Amino acid sequence: MLKICTYPDSILTTPAKDVQFPLDSDTSQLINDMWEVVKANGVGLAAPQVGVSKKICIVNLSSTEKGKEAKDILLINPRITFSSQIQHEMVEGCLSFPKEYYKIIRPANITVEYQDQNNRSKKLNASKWLSRVIQHEIDHLNGQIFINKGGLKIDPNQVNTNDIVD
């Protein structure tokens, strides 16, 4: 199984590189391995979190109540093309920052354009929780980390882990 990179590993603060198509066997294997990691450990995962500088992130929502908006999503070379003026605050955690939680304000709704594994262009309108997860993962691809978003740090003992983005 892939190893999660933890802060202060510099890959977490370095923008990832675009993925070229067609996918090579290493990239296809990386995606499969990332699914294994996220299904065992979290809701979302970006390639830089496993030490690979590629614009790939995945969202595993099928196993969570909050995932009613969408099923599992693979986003390659994603970019946010719309962010709503309406903002929401929510507690976020991150596999690369074990036991660290922050209240982060993010746009409630976004539109994201990306490519799937077969190089088909896709567009997804996401709201509330799904929007937040996708924004968190795209931040990783852009070398941005959630602890730099200006949020209030939360005591891990005060966090309901069912309510966090991780």
C-alpha positions in Angstrom: 0.0 0.0 0.0 1.2 3.5 -0.7 2.6 5.6 2.1 1.0 8.9 3.1 3.4 11.8 3.1 3.0 14.0 6.2 3.8 17.6 6.7 6.4 19.1 6.4 7.3 17.0 3.4 7.9 19.6 0.6 5.8 17.7 -2.0 2.7 18.9 0.0 3.6 22.5 -0.8 4.7 22.1 -4.4 2.2 22.4 -7.2 1.7 19.0 -9.0 2.3 18.5 -12.7 -0.4 17.9 -15.3 -1.2 14.3 -16.3 -0.5 13.4 -19.9 -2.8 11.1 -21.9 -3.0 8.3 -22.7 -2.2 7.2 -19.2 0.9 5.1 -18.9 0.8 1.9 -16.8 2.5 3.6 -13.8 -0.2 6.2 -13.7 -3.0 3.6 -14.0 -1.4 1.6 -11.2 -1.1 4.8 -9.1 -4.8 5.4 -9.4 -5.6 1.8 -8.4 -3.3 2.1 -5.4 -4.8 5.5 -4.4 -8.2 3.9 -4.3 -6.9 1.2 -1.9 -5.5 3.9 0.4 -8.5 6.2 0.4 -11.0 3.4 0.9 -9.0 2.2 4.0 -8.2 5.6 5.4 -10.3 8.6 4.3 -12.7 10.4 2.0 -10.3 12.1 -0.4 -6.8 11.7 -1.5 -4.5 13.6 -3.9 -1.4 12.1 -5.6 1.0 14.5 -3.8 -0.1 13.0 -0.5 1.4 9.7 -1.7 4.6 11.3 -3.0 3.6 11.7 -6.6 3.6 15.1 -8.4 0.6 14.5 -10.7 -2.7 16.3 -10.8 -4.9 13.3 -9.7 -7.3 13.2 -6.9 -10.0 10.9 -5.8 -13.1 11.2 -3.7 -14.5 8.1 -1.9 -18.1 9.1 -1.0 -19.9 5.9 -1.6 -19.3 4.7 1.9 -20.5 7.8 3.7 -24.0 9.2 4.4 -22.8 12.5 3.0 -21.9 10.8 -0.2 -25.5 10.8 -1.5 -24.6 13.6 -3.9 -22.2 11.5 -5.9 -20.4 8.2 -6.1 -16.7 7.7 -6.2 -15.0 10.3 -8.3 -11.6 10.3 -10.1 -10.5 13.8 -11.1 -7.5 14.2 -13.4 -6.2 17.7 -14.1 -9.1 19.3 -12.3 -9.8 23.0 -12.1 -12.5 24.9 -10.4 -14.3 27.1 -12.9 -17.0 28.5 -10.5 -17.1 29.3 -6.8 -20.2 30.6 -5.1 -20.3 33.8 -3.1 -22.0 31.8 -0.3 -19.5 30.4 2.1 -19.7 27.7 4.8 -17.4 26.9 7.7 -16.7 23.3 8.6 -14.0 21.3 10.5 -11.4 19.7 8.2 -8.8 17.1 8.9 -6.2 15.7 6.5 -4.4 12.4 6.2 -1.1 14.3 5.8 -1.7 16.2 9.1 -2.6 13.4 11.6 -4.8 14.5 14.5 -4.9 18.2 13.3 -8.3 19.8 12.7 -9.2 23.3 11.7 -12.4 25.2 11.1 -12.1 26.3 7.4 -14.4 28.6 5.4 -14.9 27.6 1.8 -17.4 28.4 -1.0 -20.5 26.3 -0.6 -20.9 25.5 -4.3 -18.4 24.9 -7.0 -18.1 23.8 -10.6 -15.1 21.7 -11.4 -13.9 20.6 -14.9 -11.6 17.6 -15.1 -10.7 14.6 -17.2 -11.6 11.0 -16.5 -9.3 8.0 -16.9 -10.2 7.8 -20.6 -9.4 11.4 -21.2 -13.1 12.4 -21.5 -13.8 16.0 -20.3 -16.2 16.1 -17.4 -18.0 18.8 -15.5 -19.3 18.5 -12.0 -21.5 20.9 -10.0 -20.8 20.2 -6.3 -22.4 21.7 -3.2 -21.8 21.8 0.5 -19.9 18.8 1.7 -18.9 17.3 -1.7 -17.8 20.8 -2.7 -15.6 21.1 0.3 -13.9 17.7 -0.2 -13.1 18.5 -3.8 -11.7 21.9 -2.9 -9.5 20.3 -0.2 -8.1 17.8 -2.6 -7.5 20.3 -5.4 -5.7 22.5 -2.9 -3.3 19.6 -2.5 -2.7 19.6 -6.3 -1.9 23.3 -6.2 0.6 23.0 -3.3 -1.8 24.6 -0.8 -2.3 23.1 2.6 -5.4 23.6 4.8 -3.5 24.8 7.8 -2.6 27.9 5.9 -6.3 28.8 5.2 -6.5 30.9 8.3 -8.9 28.6 10.1 -9.3 28.1 13.9 -7.4 25.1 15.2 -9.7 22.6 17.0 -8.7 20.4 19.9 -8.8 16.8 18.5 -10.7 15.7 21.6 -13.6 18.1 20.6 -13.9 16.8 17.1 -16.8 14.5 16.0 -14.9 12.6 13.3 -18.1 11.8 11.5 -18.5 15.5 10.6 -15.1 16.3 9.2 -13.6 16.4 5.8 -10.5 14.2 5.8 
